Amino acid sequence: MDDLDRVFQRLVQNVKSRSPDQLALPFTVAELYEQLIPYRHNRRELGIETNQDYEIAVMRLLSGERGYITGDDAMQDSLKKEIASQNPDTGAFREFATSQISISPAAPDNRARDESETPPPPPPVSRPGKPAGAAGIDELRAPEGCRYCSGTLPEGREITYCPHCGQNLALNQCPACGTEMEKGWKFCIGCGRPNS
């Protein structure tokens, strides 16, 4: 997973947290970098060290690399040329602030787009001396998966970062304003919204 994958994954998560219905709706380039995945609010989750690296990842996303985003062909061609240049202007995508883009329905990461395709959990297994469906303590605490990559997390440990994708699991974002919130907080420090 590289910067482009992380930017796309974060975009899908942020759109879904606002309203899953918006995954199919177009939005502007400006909305992408100002509201949906602004660097200042998503830096830790993205794991991208510098603003320049973030801008390059956004430019790659908007150029249509990997088929994550659909948009204006002229914009995508222009950004592809800029990326391929010797000294690319990493903020070149801002020239297309009003261009409409959308998350591709054929995006390679369909897991990020539609969780309804996730298979149902397997039925309870019957064990000797236990009727089917009678869960023991070990069965009640199934290993938790990473909310970013769905990788299985180690049991019995305090986990801050996913061992599979490196995302910070200790923080989440306020669905109303996007402010980073730590586990256990009851209210957002940015807008005061209750943390549900």
C-alpha positions as CSV (number, residue, x, y, z in Angstrom):
1,M,0.0,0.0,0.0
2,D,1.5,3.3,-1.0
3,D,0.5,7.0,-0.6
4,L,-2.0,6.8,-3.4
5,D,-3.8,3.8,-1.9
6,R,-3.9,5.5,1.5
7,V,-5.3,8.7,0.1
8,F,-8.0,6.9,-1.8
9,Q,-8.9,4.7,1.2
10,R,-9.1,7.7,3.4
11,L,-11.3,9.5,0.9
12,V,-13.8,6.6,0.8
13,Q,-13.9,6.4,4.6
14,N,-14.5,10.1,5.0
15,V,-17.2,10.2,2.3
16,K,-18.8,7.1,3.9
17,S,-18.7,8.7,7.4
18,R,-20.7,11.7,6.0
19,S,-23.2,9.6,4.1
20,P,-22.7,6.3,2.3
21,D,-25.1,7.5,-0.4
22,Q,-22.5,10.1,-1.4
23,L,-20.1,7.5,-2.7
24,A,-22.0,7.5,-6.0
25,L,-22.3,11.3,-6.2
26,P,-19.8,13.7,-8.0
27,F,-17.9,16.3,-6.1
28,T,-15.4,19.0,-7.0
29,V,-11.6,18.8,-6.8
30,A,-11.7,21.7,-4.3
31,E,-14.1,19.6,-2.1
32,L,-11.6,16.8,-2.2
33,Y,-8.6,18.7,-0.8
34,E,-10.5,21.2,1.3
35,Q,-13.2,19.2,2.9
36,L,-13.0,15.4,2.3
37,I,-9.3,14.7,2.8
38,P,-7.5,18.0,3.8
39,Y,-3.9,17.2,4.7
40,R,-4.0,19.1,8.0
41,H,-6.9,16.9,9.4
42,N,-5.8,13.6,7.9
43,R,-2.0,13.6,8.1
44,R,-1.7,11.1,10.9
45,E,-4.2,8.6,9.4
46,L,-2.6,8.9,5.9
47,G,0.9,8.4,7.3
48,I,2.3,10.9,4.8
49,E,5.2,12.9,6.2
50,T,5.1,16.1,4.1
51,N,2.5,18.3,2.4
52,Q,4.4,17.9,-0.9
53,D,4.1,14.1,-0.7
54,Y,0.4,14.5,0.0
55,E,0.0,16.8,-3.0
56,I,1.7,14.3,-5.3
57,A,-0.6,11.5,-4.1
58,V,-3.6,13.7,-4.7
59,M,-2.3,14.6,-8.1
60,R,-1.8,10.9,-8.9
61,L,-5.4,10.2,-7.7
62,L,-6.9,13.0,-9.8
63,S,-4.8,11.9,-12.9
64,G,-6.8,8.7,-12.9
65,E,-4.0,6.4,-11.8
66,R,-5.2,3.0,-10.8
67,G,-8.8,3.9,-11.9
68,Y,-9.8,5.1,-8.4
69,I,-11.3,8.4,-9.7
70,T,-13.2,9.4,-12.8
71,G,-13.0,12.9,-14.0
72,D,-12.4,15.3,-16.9
73,D,-10.1,13.8,-19.5
74,A,-8.3,17.2,-20.1
75,M,-7.6,17.5,-16.3
76,Q,-6.3,14.0,-16.1
77,D,-4.1,14.3,-19.1
78,S,-2.7,17.6,-17.8
79,L,-1.9,16.1,-14.4
80,K,-0.3,13.0,-15.9
81,K,2.1,15.3,-17.9
82,E,2.8,17.3,-14.8
83,I,3.6,14.2,-12.8
84,A,5.9,13.0,-15.5
85,S,7.8,16.3,-15.8
86,Q,11.2,16.7,-14.2
87,N,10.1,19.2,-11.5
88,P,6.4,18.8,-11.2
89,D,4.3,21.5,-9.6
90,T,2.7,19.5,-6.8
91,G,-0.1,22.0,-6.5
92,A,-1.1,21.9,-10.2
93,F,-4.4,20.1,-9.3
94,R,-5.7,23.4,-7.7
95,E,-6.1,24.8,-11.3
96,F,-8.9,22.3,-11.6
97,A,-10.7,23.3,-8.4
98,T,-14.1,23.4,-10.0
99,S,-13.8,20.2,-12.1
100,Q,-16.2,17.5,-11.2
101,I,-14.9,14.1,-10.2
102,S,-16.3,11.0,-8.7
103,I,-15.2,7.7,-7.1
104,S,-15.1,5.2,-9.9
105,P,-17.7,2.4,-9.6
106,A,-15.1,0.1,-11.0
107,A,-12.4,1.1,-8.5
108,P,-10.1,-1.8,-7.7
109,D,-10.9,-1.5,-4.0
110,N,-14.5,-2.4,-4.0
111,R,-14.3,-3.4,-0.3
112,A,-13.9,0.3,0.5
113,R,-17.0,1.2,-1.7
114,D,-19.5,-1.4,-0.6
115,E,-19.5,-3.3,2.7
116,S,-22.8,-4.9,1.8
117,E,-20.9,-7.5,-0.2
118,T,-19.1,-8.8,2.9
119,P,-20.2,-12.4,3.5
120,P,-22.2,-13.1,6.6
121,P,-20.4,-14.5,9.6
122,P,-20.3,-18.4,9.7
123,P,-22.9,-20.2,11.8
124,P,-21.9,-21.2,15.3
125,V,-19.9,-24.4,15.5
126,S,-21.1,-27.2,17.8
127,R,-18.5,-28.5,20.3
128,P,-18.6,-31.7,22.3
129,G,-20.7,-31.1,25.4
130,K,-22.0,-27.8,24.1
131,P,-25.1,-27.3,22.0
132,A,-24.7,-25.4,18.8
133,G,-25.0,-21.7,19.4
134,A,-23.8,-21.8,23.0
135,A,-20.8,-19.5,22.9
136,G,-17.9,-19.8,25.3
137,I,-15.9,-16.7,26.5
138,D,-13.2,-17.3,23.8
139,E,-15.9,-17.2,21.1
140,L,-17.5,-14.0,22.3
141,R,-14.2,-12.1,21.9
142,A,-13.4,-12.7,18.3
143,P,-10.4,-10.9,17.0
144,E,-11.1,-7.4,15.9
145,G,-10.2,-6.3,12.4
146,C,-8.5,-3.1,11.3
147,R,-11.1,-0.5,10.3
148,Y,-8.8,0.6,7.4
149,C,-7.6,-2.7,5.8
150,S,-9.7,-5.3,7.6
151,G,-6.5,-7.1,8.7
152,T,-6.8,-9.2,11.9
153,L,-5.4,-7.5,14.9
154,P,-3.4,-9.2,17.6
155,E,-5.4,-10.2,20.7
156,G,-4.5,-9.3,24.3
157,R,-2.5,-6.1,23.4
158,E,-3.1,-2.4,23.4
159,I,-2.8,-1.6,19.7
160,T,-2.1,1.9,18.4
161,Y,-1.1,1.1,14.8
162,C,-2.3,-1.6,12.5
163,P,0.5,-4.1,11.9
164,H,-0.7,-4.7,8.3
165,C,-1.3,-1.1,6.9
166,G,0.3,1.1,9.6
167,Q,-2.8,3.2,10.2
168,N,-3.3,4.9,13.5
169,L,-6.2,3.1,15.3
170,A,-6.1,5.2,18.4
171,L,-7.7,8.2,16.7
172,N,-10.9,8.6,14.8
173,Q,-12.6,11.7,13.2
174,C,-15.7,13.6,14.2
175,P,-18.3,12.9,11.5
176,A,-19.5,16.5,11.7
177,C,-16.4,18.6,11.4
178,G,-13.5,16.1,10.8
179,T,-11.5,17.0,14.0
180,E,-9.3,14.1,15.2
181,M,-10.8,12.5,18.3
182,E,-9.1,10.1,20.7
183,K,-10.7,6.9,21.9
184,G,-12.8,7.4,25.0
185,W,-13.7,11.1,24.2
186,K,-17.4,11.7,24.7
187,F,-17.5,15.0,22.8
188,C,-15.7,16.5,19.8
189,I,-13.2,19.3,20.8
190,G,-13.9,21.1,17.5
191,C,-17.6,21.3,17.4
192,G,-18.9,19.8,20.6
193,R,-20.8,17.0,18.9
194,P,-21.3,13.9,21.0
195,N,-19.1,11.0,20.0
196,S,-21.4,8.1,19.2
